[in-house]
C-alpha cells in the first residue's frame, strides 16, 4: 500500500479582509466631504427654489457659476489671471521663507537676541498686513513691487514665529542625550534641533502659503491690471456676477491645492516621525 501525501494547507487569512477596509475608507471620505457636498447642494437649490428673482441675481445657482468658470477657461482669461497671481504670490512667498527660516533659527538659537527682539516681533505680528496696504502703495507705488512686498510682510511672521517655536519646543531630553554622546553644537543643531523643528516650521510655511494667496487677492483689487483679485473686482464692477463667483471658486480651489501640496511635502520631510494610530 502506498500512502498519499497531502500538501500542507497554507492559511492566507480571510479573503474578504480587504472589503471592510475599503468600506471604511469610502465611509471616511464621505464623512469628510459631506459638509462640502451639502453646502454645494444648498448653493444650487436655494437660489432656484427658495430665493426670489431679485436675490437670485446676486446669488446665482452653482451650475451657472461653473458655466461661467468653464467659459473663462475656454477663452484663456482664467489662465492669464491665474498665472499673474501665482507669479506674484510665489515671488513674495519664496522671499519670505528665505528670510524667515534662517532668521528664526538664529533668533531661537541665541536667547539674548530672542529676548531683545521679542517685543518688536509681538508688535509686528499683531499689525494686520492689509492695514499697511496704503503705506506700501504710497512708498512703492501701485505696481508689482508693492504687492510682492506686502506678501513678503504677511508671510514672514507665521514662518518666523513657527521656526522660533519649533526650536524652542525641542525635547530637552533629546538635547541632553545628544550632548552626552559628544555631539558638537553644529552637529547637535543639524542632527537633533533642526529635524525636531521641521514639523512646526512646515506648519508656518503652510500658513504663509495661504496668506500669500489671501493677501494678494486683496492687493490686486487696487491698481492691478491682471490677477484673480482684479478679475473678482472687475467682474463685480461690471455686474458680471457669475464670472465673479467663478473667480472666487478658483481662489478657493487654488488654496486647497496649495495646502494639500504642502501637507504632502511635510510628510515627505517628516518620514522619521512615528505615525500615531487612529
Buried (B, 14 or more C-beta within 10 A) or exposed (E): EEEEEEEEEEEEEEEEEEEEEEEEEEEEEEEEEEEEEEEEEEBBEBBEEEBEEEEBEEBBBBEBBBBBBEBBBEEEBBEBBBEBBBBBBBBBBEBBBEBBBEBBBBBBBEEEEBEEBEEEBEEBEEEEBEEBBEEBBEEBEBEBEBBBBBBBBBBBBBBBBBBBBBBBEBEEEBBEEBEEEEBEEEEBBEEBBBBBBBBBBBBBBBBBBBBBBBBBBBBBBBEBEBBBBBBBBBBBEEEBBBBBBBBBBBBEEBBEEBBEEBEEEBEEEEEEEEEEEE
